[in-house]
């Protein structure tokens, strides 16, 4: 299939499309994205930051000048998402990363206010830290379907709104989006790396939610690596009635190995001295690899490549997949580039305790074939929410909350 390409750098092309992906919910505009990418130099992270920041500044300045609140709100939301794009490839130690994220959050909140979205930014106690979350309330006060949404390896709380939250509220659902260890402020402010025991932050989030709304239907949604995390949580957290793996994601080490040439995969897992030297060298020529390793070291709390491999090992679904009892929707992309999509079918076959399992593969012919249906957001939403609609119960179920 021939399509528009924004960059000859594959990582830049994918992320540019991701910036446009959210256009349906005010996160981007084609002309603005195209204008940015016309100026981004191939493989140049600094160029990426500079051009996306400049566009964010231009759109935010326009937005603040608008007197009409909807125009102001949509412009500020786009500017916020362009700042998320800008900081994406920055080194975790770069002070601009924190500054840019904070500026984007302020623009995002102002954008929601302009649009009159009923949203609250909350902080949920977890160990000695707090997990940042965004609660969206539907217009119908009697609505009782609640979607609990989380991202994965690199998503932000604000991006979850564009990717899922806005669509869920439009359909009359409550939405609680949260960032856990390895994500958002839990990582940036509290220094919490990813934990394989994702049921722990999930339990804290659901306990907090019990004081806000008692759902008739509680659905967990995990986006990208979040698909692995929400599945892990559901294996020991019976309060989920359903889970959506958007998309299914294997353990992170499995995903990393998928992009390593087969002859050296064993060495990659052992990390001998020559492999420790080869990985950074390879990263000089592959922007996706350079960014992926750097982001993984940061989010998994590892100081070395061998330490990173060890930190990834506990993220493995073989021991707990059979413990999931909820209804499960497993989404797959025909041209998934992070792992072999056949792993998703293998995982679905191991969901032996689930009430029901549906696997849906998005095809290249329909345009939803990329990871998490990048570029086909509406198509993904239609499949997900039609499935959720089929789970909706007419009568309230007894509360599983304490």
C-alpha positions in Angstrom: 0.0 0.0 0.0 1.4 3.4 -1.0 0.8 6.2 1.4 2.1 9.6 2.4 5.4 9.4 4.2 6.4 12.3 6.5 10.0 11.3 6.9 12.6 8.8 5.6 13.5 8.2 9.2 11.1 5.4 10.2 10.8 6.5 13.8 10.0 10.1 12.7 7.5 8.9 10.2 5.6 6.8 12.8 5.7 9.6 15.4 4.5 12.2 12.9 1.6 10.1 12.0 1.0 9.6 15.8 0.8 13.4 16.1 -1.8 13.5 13.3 -3.6 10.4 14.6 -5.3 12.5 17.3 -6.9 15.0 14.9 -10.3 13.5 15.4 -10.2 14.8 19.0 -8.5 18.1 18.5 -4.9 16.8 19.0 -3.5 17.7 15.5 -4.2 19.2 12.1 -2.8 17.8 8.9 -1.4 21.0 7.5 0.4 21.8 10.7 1.9 18.4 11.0 3.0 18.4 7.3 4.5 21.9 7.8 6.6 20.7 10.7 7.8 17.6 9.0 8.9 19.5 5.9 11.5 21.2 8.2 12.6 18.3 10.4 16.0 17.0 9.3 16.4 13.2 8.8 17.4 11.5 12.0 18.1 14.8 13.8 16.5 14.8 17.3 17.3 18.4 17.9 15.6 19.4 14.6 12.6 17.4 15.7 12.4 19.3 19.0 12.9 22.7 17.5 10.3 22.4 14.8 7.5 20.8 16.9 8.2 23.4 19.7 8.0 26.3 17.1 4.6 25.0 15.8 3.3 24.6 19.4 4.3 28.2 20.1 2.6 29.5 17.0 -0.7 27.5 17.6 -0.7 28.4 21.4 -0.3 32.1 20.6 -3.2 32.0 18.2 -5.3 30.1 20.7 -4.7 32.5 23.6 -5.8 35.4 21.3 -9.1 33.8 20.4 -12.1 35.2 22.3 -14.4 32.4 21.2 -13.9 29.6 23.8 -14.2 26.5 21.5 -11.7 27.9 19.0 -9.4 28.7 22.0 -9.8 25.2 23.4 -9.1 23.3 20.2 -6.0 25.4 19.4 -4.6 25.0 22.9 -5.2 21.2 22.8 -3.3 21.0 19.6 -0.5 23.1 20.9 -0.3 20.8 24.0 0.0 17.7 21.9 2.7 19.3 19.7 4.7 19.9 22.8 4.3 16.2 23.7 5.7 15.5 20.2 8.5 18.0 20.8 9.8 16.4 24.0 9.4 12.8 22.7 13.0 12.2 21.5 14.8 14.4 24.1 17.3 12.7 26.4 15.7 12.0 29.9 18.4 14.1 31.5 17.7 17.1 29.2 16.0 19.8 31.4 13.9 20.8 28.4 12.0 17.6 28.8 10.5 18.5 32.2 9.9 22.1 31.1 8.2 21.1 27.9 6.0 18.5 29.6 4.9 21.1 32.2 4.1 23.7 29.6 2.1 21.1 27.6 0.1 20.1 30.6 -0.9 23.7 31.3 -2.0 24.2 27.7 -3.9 20.9 27.8 -5.8 21.9 31.0 -6.6 25.3 29.5 -7.8 23.7 26.3 -10.2 21.4 28.2 -11.5 24.4 30.1 -12.2 26.2 26.8 -14.2 23.3 25.5 -16.1 22.9 28.8 -15.0 19.3 29.4 -15.9 18.0 32.8 -12.5 16.9 33.9 -10.5 16.7 37.2 -6.8 16.2 37.6 -6.4 14.0 40.7 -3.5 12.4 42.6 -4.0 8.9 44.0 -2.0 7.7 47.0 0.4 4.8 46.2 3.1 3.7 48.6 5.0 6.9 49.4 4.1 8.6 46.2 1.0 9.7 44.3 -0.2 8.6 40.9 -1.5 11.3 38.7 -4.9 10.7 37.0 -7.5 12.5 35.0 -11.2 11.8 35.7 -13.7 12.6 32.9 -17.4 12.7 33.8 -20.1 12.0 31.1 -23.1 14.3 30.6 -25.5 11.6 31.8 -25.4 11.5 35.7 -26.9 8.0 35.6 -24.1 6.5 33.5 -22.3 3.7 35.2 -19.9 2.2 32.7 -16.4 3.1 33.8 -13.3 2.8 31.7 -10.0 2.8 33.5 -7.3 3.6 30.9 -3.5 3.4 31.0 -0.7 3.9 28.5 2.5 2.1 28.1 6.2 2.6 27.3 6.0 6.2 26.3 2.5 7.7 26.4 1.5 10.6 28.6 -1.7 11.2 30.6 -2.7 13.9 28.2 -2.2 11.8 25.1 -4.6 9.2 26.7 -7.3 11.8 26.4 -6.8 12.1 22.6 -6.3 8.4 22.1 -9.3 7.2 24.2 -10.8 9.4 26.8 -12.6 11.9 24.6 -14.1 9.1 22.6 -15.3 7.3 25.7 -17.0 10.4 27.2 -18.7 11.1 23.9 -20.3 7.7 24.2 -21.5 8.4 27.7 -18.9 6.6 29.8 -17.0 7.6 32.9 -13.2 7.6 32.3 -10.3 7.4 34.7 -6.9 7.7 33.0 -3.9 7.2 35.2 -0.1 7.0 35.0 1.7 4.4 37.1 5.3 3.6 37.9 7.5 4.1 34.9 5.1 6.7 33.5 4.3 10.4 33.8 4.9 12.2 37.2 5.4 8.8 39.0 8.6 8.5 37.0 9.5 12.2 36.6 8.8 13.4 40.1 8.9 10.3 42.3 11.5 8.3 40.4 9.4 5.2 40.3 10.4 2.8 37.4 8.1 0.2 35.8 7.0 -2.7 38.1 5.9 -6.1 36.7 3.4 -6.3 39.6 1.0 -3.9 37.9 -1.8 -5.2 40.1 -0.4 -3.0 42.9 -0.9 0.4 41.3 -4.1 -0.8 39.8 -5.5 -1.8 43.2 -4.7 1.7 44.5 -6.5 3.3 41.6 -9.6 1.1 41.8 -9.8 1.6 45.6 -9.8 5.4 45.1 -12.4 5.1 42.3 -14.7 3.2 44.6 -15.3 6.4 46.5 -16.3 8.3 43.4 -18.6 6.0 41.4 -20.0 2.4 41.7 -19.9 1.0 38.2 -22.3 -1.4 36.6 -19.5 -2.3 34.2 -15.8 -1.8 34.9 -13.5 -2.1 31.9 -9.7 -1.8 31.9 -8.0 -0.5 28.8 -4.3 -0.8 28.2 -2.7 1.0 25.2 0.5 -0.4 23.7 2.7 -1.8 26.5 -0.3 -0.9 28.7 -2.0 -3.9 27.1 0.5 -6.1 28.8 0.2 -4.2 32.1 -3.6 -4.2 32.2 -3.7 -7.9 31.4 -1.2 -8.6 34.3 -3.4 -6.6 36.7 -6.6 -8.4 35.6 -5.0 -11.7 36.3 -5.2 -11.0 40.1 -7.7 -8.1 40.2 -11.3 -9.5 39.9 -13.0 -6.1 39.8 -12.5 -5.8 36.1 -15.5 -7.0 34.1 -13.7 -6.6 30.8 -10.3 -5.7 29.5 -9.2 -4.2 26.2 -5.7 -4.8 25.0 -5.2 -1.9 22.6 -3.1 -3.6 21.3 -1.9 -6.8 22.9 1.8 -6.4 23.9 4.2 -9.1 24.9 6.8 -8.8 27.6 9.1 -5.8 26.8 12.2 -8.1 26.4 10.3 -10.1 23.8 9.5 -6.9 21.9 13.1 -5.7 22.0 14.4 -9.0 20.8 12.0 -8.9 17.8 14.0 -6.0 16.4 17.4 -7.7 17.0 18.8 -9.9 14.2 18.1 -13.6 15.0 21.8 -14.6 15.1 22.6 -12.3 17.9 19.4 -12.5 20.0 21.1 -14.9 22.5 24.0 -12.5 22.9 21.6 -9.6 23.3 20.1 -11.3 26.3 23.5 -12.2 27.8 25.0 -8.8 27.0 28.8 -9.7 26.7 31.3 -6.8 26.4 31.2 -6.7 22.6 27.4 -6.4 22.6 27.5 -3.6 25.2 29.7 -1.7 22.7 27.7 -2.7 19.6 24.3 -1.5 20.8 25.3 2.2 21.2 27.2 2.0 17.9 24.1 0.7 16.1 22.0 3.4 17.7 24.0 6.0 15.8 22.5 4.8 12.6 19.0 3.8 13.8 17.0 6.6 15.5 14.3 4.1 16.7 16.9 1.9 18.4 18.8 4.9 19.9 15.6 6.3 21.4 14.2 2.9 22.5 17.2 1.9 24.5 17.5 5.4 26.1 13.8 5.5 27.0 14.0 1.9 28.4 17.0 2.6 30.6 15.0 5.6 32.1 11.6 4.0 32.5 12.9 0.7 33.8 15.3 2.4 36.2 18.4 0.6 34.8 21.9 2.1 34.7 23.5 -0.3 32.3 22.4 -2.5 29.4 22.8 -5.8 31.4 20.8 -4.1 34.1 18.1 -3.2 31.6 17.8 -6.8 30.4 17.4 -8.0 34.0 14.8 -5.4 34.7 12.7 -6.5 31.7 12.8 -10.3 32.4 9.9 -10.3 35.0 7.5 -8.8 32.4 6.4 -12.2 31.0 2.8 -13.3 30.6 3.3 -17.1 30.6 2.7 -17.5 34.3 -0.5 -15.6 34.8 -2.5 -15.4 31.5 -4.7 -18.3 32.6 -5.7 -16.3 35.7 -7.7 -13.6 33.8 -11.4 -14.1 34.4 -12.7 -11.0 32.7 -14.1 -10.8 29.2 -11.1 -9.9 26.9 -10.8 -8.0 23.6 -7.4 -8.6 22.0 -6.5 -6.2 19.3 -3.8 -6.9 16.8 -2.2 -5.0 13.8 -1.4 -7.0 10.6 1.8 -5.1 10.1 2.9 -4.7 13.8 6.5 -3.7 13.9 7.3 -4.2 17.6 6.6 -7.9 17.8 5.3 -10.9 15.8 1.4 -10.5 15.8 1.2 -14.3 16.0 2.2 -13.9 19.7 -1.2 -12.2 20.2 -3.1 -15.3 19.0 -0.9 -17.4 21.2 -1.7 -15.2 24.2 -5.5 -15.4 23.4 -5.3 -19.2 23.3 -3.9 -19.1 26.8 -6.8 -17.1 28.3 -8.4 -20.3 29.5 -10.1 -18.6 32.5 -11.6 -15.7 30.7 -15.4 -15.4 30.3 -15.0 -14.7 26.6 -12.2 -13.8 24.3 -12.4 -11.9 21.0 -9.4 -11.3 18.8 -9.7 -8.6 16.2 -6.9 -8.0 13.6 -6.8 -4.7 11.8 -5.7 -5.2 8.2 -3.5 -3.3 5.8 -6.4 -3.2 3.3 -8.4 -1.2 5.8 -5.5 1.1 6.9 -5.5 0.0 10.6 -2.5 -2.3 10.2 0.1 -0.3 12.2 0.8 -0.5 16.0 -2.2 0.6 18.0 -3.9 1.4 14.7 -1.7 4.5 14.3 -3.6 6.6 11.7 -6.9 4.8 12.1 -8.2 6.0 15.4 -11.9 6.0 14.6 -11.7 2.5 13.2 -10.1 1.3 16.5 -12.7 3.1 18.6 -15.6 1.7 16.6 -14.4 -1.9 17.3 -13.7 -1.3 20.9 -16.8 0.6 21.9 -19.1 -1.8 20.0 -17.5 -4.6 22.0 -18.1 -2.7 25.2 -21.7 -2.0 24.2 -22.2 -5.8 23.9 -21.0 -6.3 27.5 -23.3 -3.6 29.0 -25.7 -5.1 31.5 -29.2 -3.8 32.0 -29.2 -4.4 35.7 -26.5 -3.3 38.2 -24.2 -6.0 39.4 -23.3 -6.4 43.1 -20.4 -4.1 43.9 -17.1 -5.8 44.2 -15.7 -2.8 46.0 -15.0 -3.0 49.8 
